[in-house]
């Protein structure tokens, strides 16, 4: 069994920062790509950022320059540093990881940005 547990969401004013964390546990022999996705109410889930196990990153255009994804392979954890937050960043944020060749999702953490 593989579990992804997210933390770090919350309520923040526009212009503020949050740091999300997602830790994998269980039968995690090989973790390749890890990433974050967001889903606003009534919208489809969309990619925010990904990082591979060599540290290579990919970002959605709407977060470039504001969000930074990183990972700690020893801790099996991926982070998302979110700066200069905007009200339109309000969404549930989900961690996704490829573990042992299969994709797993976390339960999501809510980020709410007030204007």
NUPA-18449 format. One record per atom (N, C-alpha, C): residue number from 0; residue in three letters; chain; atom name; z, y, x. Coordinates in nm, 3 decimals. Each point is the difference from the previous one (the first is absolute). Layout:
REM residues N
+------+------+-------+------+---------+---------+---------+
: resi : resn : chain : name :      pz :      py :      px :
+------+------+-------+------+---------+---------+---------+
:  NUM :  ALA :     A :   CA :       Z :       Y :       X :
...
+------+------+-------+------+---------+---------+---------+
This chain:
REM residues 115
+------+------+-------+------+---------+---------+---------+
: resi : resn : chain : name :      pz :      py :      px :
+------+------+-------+------+---------+---------+---------+
:    0 :  UNK :     A :    N :   0.000 :  -0.118 :   0.084 :
:    0 :  UNK :     A :   CA :   0.000 :   0.118 :  -0.084 :
:    0 :  UNK :     A :    C :   0.000 :   0.123 :   0.088 :
:    1 :  UNK :     A :    N :  -0.078 :   0.099 :  -0.041 :
:    1 :  UNK :     A :   CA :  -0.008 :   0.127 :   0.070 :
:    1 :  UNK :     A :    C :   0.041 :   0.111 :  -0.097 :
:    2 :  UNK :     A :    N :   0.084 :   0.087 :   0.046 :
:    2 :  UNK :     A :   CA :   0.039 :   0.116 :  -0.081 :
:    2 :  UNK :     A :    C :  -0.024 :   0.128 :   0.077 :
:    3 :  UNK :     A :    N :  -0.044 :   0.103 :  -0.073 :
:    3 :  UNK :     A :   CA :  -0.013 :   0.134 :   0.055 :
:    3 :  UNK :     A :    C :   0.095 :   0.090 :  -0.079 :
:    4 :  UNK :     A :    N :   0.088 :   0.066 :   0.069 :
:    4 :  UNK :     A :   CA :   0.098 :   0.085 :  -0.067 :
:    4 :  UNK :     A :    C :  -0.016 :   0.143 :   0.050 :
:    5 :  UNK :     A :    N :  -0.029 :   0.089 :  -0.094 :
:    5 :  UNK :     A :   CA :  -0.022 :   0.141 :   0.032 :
:    5 :  UNK :     A :    C :   0.127 :   0.081 :  -0.025 :
:    6 :  UNK :     A :    N :   0.009 :   0.111 :   0.069 :
:    6 :  UNK :     A :   CA :   0.109 :   0.094 :  -0.022 :
:    6 :  UNK :     A :    C :  -0.045 :   0.138 :   0.045 :
:    7 :  UNK :     A :    N :   0.077 :   0.102 :  -0.040 :
:    7 :  UNK :     A :   CA :  -0.026 :   0.134 :   0.049 :
:    7 :  UNK :     A :    C :  -0.059 :   0.096 :  -0.100 :
:    8 :  UNK :     A :    N :  -0.035 :  -0.048 :  -0.119 :
:    8 :  UNK :     A :   CA :  -0.054 :   0.090 :  -0.101 :
:    8 :  UNK :     A :    C :   0.108 :   0.092 :  -0.054 :
:    9 :  UNK :     A :    N :  -0.043 :   0.094 :  -0.083 :
:    9 :  UNK :     A :   CA :   0.096 :   0.092 :  -0.061 :
:    9 :  UNK :     A :    C :  -0.066 :   0.124 :  -0.054 :
:   10 :  UNK :     A :    N :   0.085 :   0.098 :  -0.031 :
:   10 :  UNK :     A :   CA :  -0.045 :   0.129 :  -0.053 :
:   10 :  UNK :     A :    C :   0.007 :   0.104 :   0.110 :
:   11 :  UNK :     A :    N :  -0.108 :   0.074 :   0.016 :
:   11 :  UNK :     A :   CA :  -0.004 :   0.102 :   0.105 :
:   11 :  UNK :     A :    C :  -0.080 :   0.119 :  -0.051 :
:   12 :  UNK :     A :    N :   0.031 :   0.118 :   0.050 :
:   12 :  UNK :     A :   CA :  -0.076 :   0.119 :  -0.037 :
:   12 :  UNK :     A :    C :  -0.131 :   0.004 :   0.076 :
:   13 :  UNK :     A :    N :  -0.095 :   0.069 :  -0.059 :
:   13 :  UNK :     A :   CA :  -0.129 :   0.019 :   0.067 :
:   13 :  UNK :     A :    C :   0.022 :   0.061 :   0.138 :
:   14 :  UNK :     A :    N :  -0.073 :  -0.054 :   0.097 :
:   14 :  UNK :     A :   CA :   0.016 :   0.045 :   0.137 :
:   14 :  UNK :     A :    C :   0.098 :  -0.083 :   0.079 :
:   15 :  UNK :     A :    N :   0.075 :  -0.084 :  -0.068 :
:   15 :  UNK :     A :   CA :   0.101 :  -0.082 :   0.065 :
:   15 :  UNK :     A :    C :  -0.058 :  -0.127 :   0.061 :
:   16 :  UNK :     A :    N :   0.091 :  -0.084 :   0.049 :
:   16 :  UNK :     A :   CA :  -0.039 :  -0.123 :   0.069 :
:   16 :  UNK :     A :    C :   0.080 :  -0.118 :  -0.050 :
:   17 :  UNK :     A :    N :  -0.061 :  -0.116 :   0.010 :
:   17 :  UNK :     A :   CA :   0.066 :  -0.127 :  -0.026 :
:   17 :  UNK :     A :    C :  -0.054 :  -0.101 :   0.099 :
:   18 :  UNK :     A :    N :   0.082 :  -0.102 :   0.028 :
:   18 :  UNK :     A :   CA :  -0.044 :  -0.109 :   0.085 :
:   18 :  UNK :     A :    C :   0.022 :  -0.131 :  -0.075 :
:   19 :  UNK :     A :    N :  -0.109 :  -0.070 :  -0.024 :
:   19 :  UNK :     A :   CA :   0.006 :  -0.130 :  -0.064 :
:   19 :  UNK :     A :    C :   0.005 :  -0.110 :   0.105 :
:   20 :  UNK :     A :    N :   0.072 :  -0.107 :  -0.034 :
:   20 :  UNK :     A :   CA :   0.007 :  -0.117 :   0.087 :
:   20 :  UNK :     A :    C :  -0.031 :  -0.125 :  -0.082 :
:   21 :  UNK :     A :    N :  -0.057 :  -0.098 :   0.065 :
:   21 :  UNK :     A :   CA :  -0.029 :  -0.128 :  -0.064 :
:   21 :  UNK :     A :    C :   0.022 :  -0.109 :   0.103 :
:   22 :  UNK :     A :    N :   0.090 :  -0.092 :  -0.031 :
:   22 :  UNK :     A :   CA :   0.033 :  -0.109 :   0.092 :
:   22 :  UNK :     A :    C :  -0.038 :  -0.134 :  -0.059 :
:   23 :  UNK :     A :    N :  -0.067 :  -0.080 :   0.080 :
:   23 :  UNK :     A :   CA :  -0.039 :  -0.134 :  -0.040 :
:   23 :  UNK :     A :    C :   0.107 :  -0.099 :   0.043 :
:   24 :  UNK :     A :    N :   0.022 :  -0.098 :  -0.087 :
:   24 :  UNK :     A :   CA :   0.096 :  -0.106 :   0.032 :
:   24 :  UNK :     A :    C :  -0.052 :  -0.132 :  -0.052 :
:   25 :  UNK :     A :    N :   0.062 :  -0.107 :   0.047 :
:   25 :  UNK :     A :   CA :  -0.042 :  -0.132 :  -0.042 :
:   25 :  UNK :     A :    C :  -0.088 :  -0.065 :   0.104 :
:   26 :  UNK :     A :    N :  -0.096 :  -0.078 :  -0.046 :
:   26 :  UNK :     A :   CA :  -0.086 :  -0.079 :   0.087 :
:   26 :  UNK :     A :    C :  -0.112 :   0.088 :   0.057 :
:   27 :  UNK :     A :    N :   0.037 :   0.093 :   0.088 :
:   27 :  UNK :     A :   CA :  -0.094 :   0.099 :   0.052 :
:   27 :  UNK :     A :    C :  -0.044 :  -0.038 :   0.141 :
:   28 :  UNK :     A :    N :  -0.080 :  -0.103 :   0.010 :
:   28 :  UNK :     A :   CA :  -0.044 :  -0.046 :   0.131 :
:   28 :  UNK :     A :    C :  -0.097 :   0.099 :   0.063 :
:   29 :  UNK :     A :    N :  -0.093 :   0.050 :  -0.082 :
:   29 :  UNK :     A :   CA :  -0.101 :   0.092 :   0.051 :
:   29 :  UNK :     A :    C :  -0.021 :   0.111 :  -0.101 :
:   30 :  UNK :     A :    N :   0.026 :   0.123 :   0.040 :
:   30 :  UNK :     A :   CA :  -0.024 :   0.117 :  -0.085 :
:   30 :  UNK :     A :    C :  -0.111 :   0.080 :   0.063 :
:   31 :  UNK :     A :    N :  -0.110 :   0.015 :  -0.069 :
:   31 :  UNK :     A :   CA :  -0.110 :   0.080 :   0.054 :
:   31 :  UNK :     A :    C :   0.005 :   0.140 :  -0.063 :
:   32 :  UNK :     A :    N :  -0.095 :   0.033 :  -0.084 :
:   32 :  UNK :     A :   CA :  -0.003 :   0.136 :  -0.056 :
:   32 :  UNK :     A :    C :   0.120 :   0.026 :  -0.091 :
:   33 :  UNK :     A :    N :   0.053 :   0.121 :   0.009 :
:   33 :  UNK :     A :   CA :   0.103 :   0.048 :  -0.091 :
:   33 :  UNK :     A :    C :  -0.045 :   0.136 :  -0.051 :
:   34 :  UNK :     A :    N :   0.040 :   0.033 :  -0.122 :
:   34 :  UNK :     A :   CA :  -0.045 :   0.128 :  -0.053 :
:   34 :  UNK :     A :    C :   0.079 :   0.048 :  -0.119 :
:   35 :  UNK :     A :    N :  -0.032 :   0.120 :  -0.040 :
:   35 :  UNK :     A :   CA :   0.061 :   0.062 :  -0.117 :
:   35 :  UNK :     A :    C :  -0.107 :   0.041 :  -0.099 :
:   36 :  UNK :     A :    N :   0.031 :  -0.020 :  -0.127 :
:   36 :  UNK :     A :   CA :  -0.087 :   0.036 :  -0.110 :
:   36 :  UNK :     A :    C :   0.081 :   0.080 :  -0.100 :
:   37 :  UNK :     A :    N :  -0.065 :   0.088 :  -0.073 :
:   37 :  UNK :     A :   CA :   0.070 :   0.078 :  -0.102 :
:   37 :  UNK :     A :    C :  -0.064 :  -0.023 :  -0.136 :
:   38 :  UNK :     A :    N :   0.082 :   0.014 :  -0.102 :
:   38 :  UNK :     A :   CA :  -0.050 :  -0.014 :  -0.136 :
:   38 :  UNK :     A :    C :   0.074 :   0.097 :  -0.089 :
:   39 :  UNK :     A :    N :  -0.073 :   0.100 :  -0.050 :
:   39 :  UNK :     A :   CA :   0.055 :   0.096 :  -0.094 :
:   39 :  UNK :     A :    C :  -0.014 :  -0.056 :  -0.142 :
:   40 :  UNK :     A :    N :   0.081 :   0.048 :  -0.092 :
:   40 :  UNK :     A :   CA :  -0.010 :  -0.049 :  -0.139 :
:   40 :  UNK :     A :    C :  -0.141 :   0.016 :  -0.056 :
:   41 :  UNK :     A :    N :  -0.051 :  -0.108 :  -0.057 :
:   41 :  UNK :     A :   CA :  -0.132 :   0.004 :  -0.060 :
:   41 :  UNK :     A :    C :  -0.115 :  -0.007 :   0.099 :
:   42 :  UNK :     A :    N :   0.034 :  -0.011 :   0.128 :
:   42 :  UNK :     A :   CA :  -0.104 :  -0.005 :   0.103 :
:   42 :  UNK :     A :    C :  -0.003 :  -0.138 :   0.066 :
:   43 :  UNK :     A :    N :  -0.109 :  -0.025 :   0.071 :
:   43 :  UNK :     A :   CA :  -0.009 :  -0.124 :   0.075 :
:   43 :  UNK :     A :    C :   0.074 :   0.014 :   0.133 :
:   44 :  UNK :     A :    N :   0.042 :  -0.113 :   0.052 :
:   44 :  UNK :     A :   CA :   0.065 :  -0.001 :   0.131 :
:   44 :  UNK :     A :    C :  -0.104 :   0.033 :   0.106 :
:   45 :  UNK :     A :    N :   0.037 :   0.087 :   0.094 :
:   45 :  UNK :     A :   CA :  -0.096 :   0.039 :   0.103 :
:   45 :  UNK :     A :    C :   0.065 :  -0.002 :   0.138 :
:   46 :  UNK :     A :    N :  -0.085 :  -0.020 :   0.099 :
:   46 :  UNK :     A :   CA :   0.046 :  -0.009 :   0.137 :
:   46 :  UNK :     A :    C :   0.049 :   0.136 :   0.048 :
:   47 :  UNK :     A :    N :   0.113 :  -0.003 :   0.070 :
:   47 :  UNK :     A :   CA :   0.052 :   0.121 :   0.065 :
:   47 :  UNK :     A :    C :  -0.024 :  -0.011 :   0.151 :
:   48 :  UNK :     A :    N :   0.046 :  -0.109 :   0.059 :
:   48 :  UNK :     A :   CA :  -0.016 :  -0.017 :   0.144 :
:   48 :  UNK :     A :    C :   0.023 :  -0.146 :   0.037 :
:   49 :  UNK :     A :    N :  -0.065 :  -0.043 :   0.107 :
:   49 :  UNK :     A :   CA :   0.021 :  -0.135 :   0.052 :
:   49 :  UNK :     A :    C :   0.018 :   0.006 :   0.152 :
:   50 :  UNK :     A :    N :   0.065 :  -0.104 :   0.051 :
:   50 :  UNK :     A :   CA :   0.016 :  -0.013 :   0.145 :
:   50 :  UNK :     A :    C :  -0.014 :  -0.148 :   0.035 :
:   51 :  UNK :     A :    N :  -0.080 :  -0.029 :   0.103 :
:   51 :  UNK :     A :   CA :  -0.013 :  -0.140 :   0.041 :
:   51 :  UNK :     A :    C :   0.104 :  -0.034 :   0.107 :
:   52 :  UNK :     A :    N :   0.001 :  -0.126 :   0.044 :
:   52 :  UNK :     A :   CA :   0.107 :  -0.040 :   0.091 :
:   52 :  UNK :     A :    C :  -0.022 :   0.050 :   0.142 :
:   53 :  UNK :     A :    N :  -0.111 :   0.067 :   0.023 :
:   53 :  UNK :     A :   CA :  -0.021 :   0.066 :   0.130 :
:   53 :  UNK :     A :    C :   0.031 :   0.149 :  -0.007 :
:   54 :  UNK :     A :    N :   0.040 :   0.047 :  -0.119 :
:   54 :  UNK :     A :   CA :   0.033 :   0.141 :  -0.017 :
:   54 :  UNK :     A :    C :  -0.112 :   0.087 :  -0.049 :
:   55 :  UNK :     A :    N :  -0.115 :  -0.058 :  -0.024 :
:   55 :  UNK :     A :   CA :  -0.111 :   0.078 :  -0.054 :
:   55 :  UNK :     A :    C :   0.026 :   0.041 :  -0.144 :
:   56 :  UNK :     A :    N :  -0.030 :   0.125 :  -0.032 :
:   56 :  UNK :     A :   CA :   0.035 :   0.054 :  -0.131 :
:   56 :  UNK :     A :    C :  -0.123 :   0.047 :  -0.077 :
:   57 :  UNK :     A :    N :   0.017 :   0.008 :  -0.131 :
:   57 :  UNK :     A :   CA :  -0.103 :   0.049 :  -0.089 :
:   57 :  UNK :     A :    C :   0.070 :   0.077 :  -0.112 :
:   58 :  UNK :     A :    N :  -0.053 :   0.118 :  -0.035 :
:   58 :  UNK :     A :   CA :   0.063 :   0.085 :  -0.100 :
:   58 :  UNK :     A :    C :  -0.098 :   0.040 :  -0.109 :
:   59 :  UNK :     A :    N :   0.052 :   0.015 :  -0.121 :
:   59 :  UNK :     A :   CA :  -0.078 :   0.062 :  -0.106 :
:   59 :  UNK :     A :    C :  -0.015 :   0.148 :   0.032 :
:   60 :  UNK :     A :    N :  -0.112 :   0.058 :  -0.040 :
:   60 :  UNK :     A :   CA :  -0.026 :   0.140 :   0.033 :
:   60 :  UNK :     A :    C :   0.111 :   0.092 :  -0.052 :
:   61 :  UNK :     A :    N :   0.054 :  -0.032 :  -0.116 :
:   61 :  UNK :     A :   CA :   0.095 :   0.093 :  -0.062 :
:   61 :  UNK :     A :    C :   0.137 :   0.001 :   0.068 :
:   62 :  UNK :     A :    N :   0.022 :  -0.087 :   0.099 :
:   62 :  UNK :     A :   CA :   0.128 :   0.002 :   0.071 :
:   62 :  UNK :     A :    C :  -0.017 :   0.032 :   0.149 :
:   63 :  UNK :     A :    N :  -0.122 :   0.008 :   0.046 :
:   63 :  UNK :     A :   CA :  -0.022 :   0.026 :   0.143 :
:   63 :  UNK :     A :    C :   0.066 :   0.132 :   0.040 :
:   64 :  UNK :     A :    N :   0.071 :  -0.006 :   0.111 :
:   64 :  UNK :     A :   CA :   0.069 :   0.118 :   0.049 :
:   64 :  UNK :     A :    C :   0.138 :   0.021 :  -0.060 :
:   65 :  UNK :     A :    N :   0.033 :  -0.076 :  -0.104 :
:   65 :  UNK :     A :   CA :   0.132 :   0.015 :  -0.064 :
:   65 :  UNK :     A :    C :   0.084 :  -0.127 :   0.012 :
:   66 :  UNK :     A :    N :  -0.062 :  -0.115 :  -0.012 :
:   66 :  UNK :     A :   CA :   0.072 :  -0.128 :   0.004 :
:   66 :  UNK :     A :    C :  -0.031 :  -0.072 :   0.131 :
:   67 :  UNK :     A :    N :   0.100 :  -0.074 :   0.049 :
:   67 :  UNK :     A :   CA :  -0.018 :  -0.082 :   0.119 :
:   67 :  UNK :     A :    C :   0.054 :  -0.139 :  -0.025 :
:   68 :  UNK :     A :    N :  -0.084 :  -0.101 :   0.024 :
:   68 :  UNK :     A :   CA :   0.042 :  -0.138 :  -0.014 :
:   68 :  UNK :     A :    C :   0.030 :  -0.056 :   0.139 :
:   69 :  UNK :     A :    N :   0.104 :  -0.082 :   0.007 :
:   69 :  UNK :     A :   CA :   0.035 :  -0.065 :   0.126 :
:   69 :  UNK :     A :    C :   0.066 :  -0.133 :  -0.032 :
:   70 :  UNK :     A :    N :   0.016 :  -0.083 :   0.103 :
:   70 :  UNK :     A :   CA :   0.063 :  -0.129 :  -0.022 :
:   70 :  UNK :     A :    C :   0.083 :  -0.039 :   0.120 :
:   71 :  UNK :     A :    N :   0.100 :  -0.080 :  -0.028 :
:   71 :  UNK :     A :   CA :   0.085 :  -0.058 :   0.104 :
:   71 :  UNK :     A :    C :  -0.013 :  -0.151 :  -0.016 :
:   72 :  UNK :     A :    N :  -0.080 :  -0.062 :   0.085 :
:   72 :  UNK :     A :   CA :  -0.028 :  -0.143 :  -0.014 :
:   72 :  UNK :     A :    C :   0.125 :  -0.084 :   0.017 :
:   73 :  UNK :     A :    N :   0.088 :   0.040 :   0.088 :
:   73 :  UNK :     A :   CA :   0.123 :  -0.077 :   0.022 :
:   73 :  UNK :     A :    C :   0.088 :   0.000 :  -0.125 :
:   74 :  UNK :     A :    N :  -0.002 :   0.111 :  -0.073 :
:   74 :  UNK :     A :   CA :   0.080 :   0.010 :  -0.123 :
:   74 :  UNK :     A :    C :  -0.079 :  -0.041 :  -0.123 :
:   75 :  UNK :     A :    N :  -0.131 :  -0.032 :   0.018 :
:   75 :  UNK :     A :   CA :  -0.088 :  -0.039 :  -0.112 :
:   75 :  UNK :     A :    C :   0.002 :   0.109 :  -0.107 :
:   76 :  UNK :     A :    N :  -0.008 :   0.123 :   0.045 :
:   76 :  UNK :     A :   CA :   0.015 :   0.114 :  -0.090 :
:   76 :  UNK :     A :    C :  -0.115 :   0.098 :   0.019 :
:   77 :  UNK :     A :    N :  -0.047 :   0.053 :  -0.112 :
:   77 :  UNK :     A :   CA :  -0.099 :   0.106 :   0.002 :
:   77 :  UNK :     A :    C :   0.063 :   0.124 :  -0.063 :
:   78 :  UNK :     A :    N :  -0.035 :   0.116 :   0.056 :
:   78 :  UNK :     A :   CA :   0.055 :   0.125 :  -0.046 :
:   78 :  UNK :     A :    C :  -0.112 :   0.092 :  -0.048 :
:   79 :  UNK :     A :    N :   0.037 :   0.092 :  -0.090 :
:   79 :  UNK :     A :   CA :  -0.092 :   0.106 :  -0.039 :
:   79 :  UNK :     A :    C :   0.078 :   0.130 :   0.001 :
:   80 :  UNK :     A :    N :  -0.027 :   0.084 :   0.099 :
:   80 :  UNK :     A :   CA :   0.060 :   0.132 :   0.007 :
:   80 :  UNK :     A :    C :  -0.087 :   0.095 :  -0.081 :
:   81 :  UNK :     A :    N :   0.059 :   0.058 :  -0.102 :
:   81 :  UNK :     A :   CA :  -0.073 :   0.085 :  -0.092 :
:   81 :  UNK :     A :    C :   0.051 :   0.142 :   0.014 :
:   82 :  UNK :     A :    N :  -0.083 :   0.088 :   0.051 :
:   82 :  UNK :     A :   CA :   0.035 :   0.141 :   0.018 :
:   82 :  UNK :     A :    C :  -0.086 :   0.087 :  -0.090 :
:   83 :  UNK :     A :    N :   0.043 :   0.124 :  -0.018 :
:   83 :  UNK :     A :   CA :  -0.075 :   0.097 :  -0.081 :
:   83 :  UNK :     A :    C :  -0.037 :  -0.060 :  -0.135 :
:   84 :  UNK :     A :    N :   0.097 :  -0.061 :  -0.065 :
:   84 :  UNK :     A :   CA :  -0.026 :  -0.068 :  -0.127 :
:   84 :  UNK :     A :    C :  -0.041 :   0.099 :  -0.108 :
:   85 :  UNK :     A :    N :  -0.088 :  -0.047 :  -0.086 :
:   85 :  UNK :     A :   CA :  -0.054 :   0.079 :  -0.111 :
:   85 :  UNK :     A :    C :   0.035 :  -0.069 :  -0.132 :
:   86 :  UNK :     A :    N :   0.006 :   0.076 :  -0.109 :
:   86 :  UNK :     A :   CA :   0.027 :  -0.065 :  -0.130 :
:   86 :  UNK :     A :    C :  -0.098 :  -0.112 :  -0.031 :
:   87 :  UNK :     A :    N :  -0.124 :   0.015 :   0.044 :
:   87 :  UNK :     A :   CA :  -0.099 :  -0.105 :  -0.029 :
:   87 :  UNK :     A :    C :   0.022 :  -0.127 :   0.082 :
:   88 :  UNK :     A :    N :   0.096 :   0.001 :   0.094 :
:   88 :  UNK :     A :   CA :   0.037 :  -0.121 :   0.072 :
:   88 :  UNK :     A :    C :   0.095 :  -0.087 :  -0.082 :
:   89 :  UNK :     A :    N :   0.047 :   0.052 :  -0.113 :
:   89 :  UNK :     A :   CA :   0.092 :  -0.075 :  -0.085 :
:   89 :  UNK :     A :    C :  -0.066 :  -0.130 :  -0.046 :
:   90 :  UNK :     A :    N :   0.067 :  -0.112 :   0.027 :
:   90 :  UNK :     A :   CA :  -0.055 :  -0.132 :  -0.031 :
:   90 :  UNK :     A :    C :   0.102 :  -0.106 :   0.041 :
:   91 :  UNK :     A :    N :  -0.029 :  -0.122 :  -0.040 :
:   91 :  UNK :     A :   CA :   0.069 :  -0.115 :   0.057 :
:   91 :  UNK :     A :    C :  -0.077 :  -0.041 :   0.124 :
:   92 :  UNK :     A :    N :   0.073 :  -0.026 :   0.107 :
:   92 :  UNK :     A :   CA :  -0.062 :  -0.038 :   0.127 :
:   92 :  UNK :     A :    C :   0.032 :  -0.146 :   0.027 :
:   93 :  UNK :     A :    N :  -0.105 :  -0.076 :   0.029 :
:   93 :  UNK :     A :   CA :   0.012 :  -0.143 :   0.021 :
:   93 :  UNK :     A :    C :  -0.040 :  -0.036 :   0.142 :
:   94 :  UNK :     A :    N :   0.078 :  -0.087 :   0.058 :
:   94 :  UNK :     A :   CA :  -0.030 :  -0.056 :   0.131 :
:   94 :  UNK :     A :    C :  -0.084 :  -0.126 :  -0.021 :
:   95 :  UNK :     A :    N :  -0.097 :  -0.019 :   0.087 :
:   95 :  UNK :     A :   CA :  -0.082 :  -0.122 :  -0.001 :
:   95 :  UNK :     A :    C :  -0.008 :  -0.051 :   0.142 :
:   96 :  UNK :     A :    N :   0.011 :  -0.131 :   0.015 :
:   96 :  UNK :     A :   CA :  -0.011 :  -0.060 :   0.133 :
:   96 :  UNK :     A :    C :  -0.077 :  -0.130 :  -0.007 :
:   97 :  UNK :     A :    N :  -0.077 :  -0.025 :   0.102 :
:   97 :  UNK :     A :   CA :  -0.069 :  -0.128 :   0.016 :
:   97 :  UNK :     A :    C :   0.089 :  -0.088 :   0.087 :
:   98 :  UNK :     A :    N :   0.056 :  -0.103 :  -0.062 :
:   98 :  UNK :     A :   CA :   0.095 :  -0.087 :   0.069 :
:   98 :  UNK :     A :    C :  -0.053 :  -0.143 :  -0.004 :
:   99 :  UNK :     A :    N :  -0.017 :  -0.058 :   0.117 :
:   99 :  UNK :     A :   CA :  -0.049 :  -0.138 :   0.009 :
:   99 :  UNK :     A :    C :  -0.132 :  -0.016 :  -0.078 :
:  100 :  UNK :     A :    N :  -0.081 :   0.106 :   0.001 :
:  100 :  UNK :     A :   CA :  -0.130 :  -0.007 :  -0.062 :
:  100 :  UNK :     A :    C :  -0.002 :   0.030 :  -0.149 :
:  101 :  UNK :     A :    N :   0.113 :   0.033 :  -0.058 :
:  101 :  UNK :     A :   CA :   0.006 :   0.031 :  -0.142 :
:  101 :  UNK :     A :    C :   0.054 :   0.141 :  -0.020 :
:  102 :  UNK :     A :    N :  -0.042 :   0.063 :  -0.109 :
:  102 :  UNK :     A :   CA :   0.044 :   0.136 :  -0.031 :
:  102 :  UNK :     A :    C :   0.124 :  -0.003 :  -0.089 :
:  103 :  UNK :     A :    N :   0.096 :   0.083 :   0.038 :
:  103 :  UNK :     A :   CA :   0.123 :   0.014 :  -0.077 :
:  103 :  UNK :     A :    C :   0.025 :   0.147 :  -0.030 :
:  104 :  UNK :     A :    N :   0.064 :   0.022 :  -0.117 :
:  104 :  UNK :     A :   CA :   0.035 :   0.135 :  -0.041 :
:  104 :  UNK :     A :    C :   0.151 :   0.014 :  -0.015 :
:  105 :  UNK :     A :    N :   0.049 :   0.119 :   0.029 :
:  105 :  UNK :     A :   CA :   0.138 :   0.032 :  -0.032 :
:  105 :  UNK :     A :    C :   0.012 :   0.041 :  -0.145 :
:  106 :  UNK :     A :    N :   0.123 :   0.030 :  -0.040 :
:  106 :  UNK :     A :   CA :   0.027 :   0.031 :  -0.140 :
:  106 :  UNK :     A :    C :  -0.027 :   0.146 :  -0.032 :
:  107 :  UNK :     A :    N :  -0.017 :   0.082 :   0.102 :
:  107 :  UNK :     A :   CA :  -0.030 :   0.142 :  -0.022 :
:  107 :  UNK :     A :    C :   0.124 :   0.087 :   0.010 :
:  108 :  UNK :     A :    N :  -0.023 :   0.122 :   0.044 :
:  108 :  UNK :     A :   CA :   0.108 :   0.099 :   0.004 :
:  108 :  UNK :     A :    C :  -0.056 :   0.132 :  -0.053 :
:  109 :  UNK :     A :    N :   0.077 :   0.067 :  -0.083 :
:  109 :  UNK :     A :   CA :  -0.048 :   0.121 :  -0.067 :
:  109 :  UNK :     A :    C :   0.019 :   0.123 :   0.087 :
:  110 :  UNK :     A :    N :  -0.105 :   0.079 :   0.008 :
:  110 :  UNK :     A :   CA :   0.005 :   0.130 :   0.067 :
:  110 :  UNK :     A :    C :  -0.034 :   0.105 :  -0.103 :
:  111 :  UNK :     A :    N :   0.089 :   0.096 :  -0.018 :
:  111 :  UNK :     A :   CA :  -0.023 :   0.109 :  -0.094 :
:  111 :  UNK :     A :    C :   0.013 :   0.132 :   0.073 :
:  112 :  UNK :     A :    N :  -0.104 :   0.081 :  -0.009 :
:  112 :  UNK :     A :   CA :  -0.003 :   0.129 :   0.068 :
:  112 :  UNK :     A :    C :  -0.001 :   0.109 :  -0.105 :
:  113 :  UNK :     A :    N :   0.103 :   0.082 :   0.001 :
:  113 :  UNK :     A :   CA :   0.010 :   0.108 :  -0.098 :
:  113 :  UNK :     A :    C :  -0.062 :   0.128 :   0.055 :
:  114 :  UNK :     A :    N :  -0.053 :   0.079 :  -0.093 :
:  114 :  UNK :     A :   CA :  -0.067 :   0.125 :   0.042 :
:  114 :  UNK :     A :    C :   0.098 :   0.116 :   0.004 :
+------+------+-------+------+---------+---------+---------+
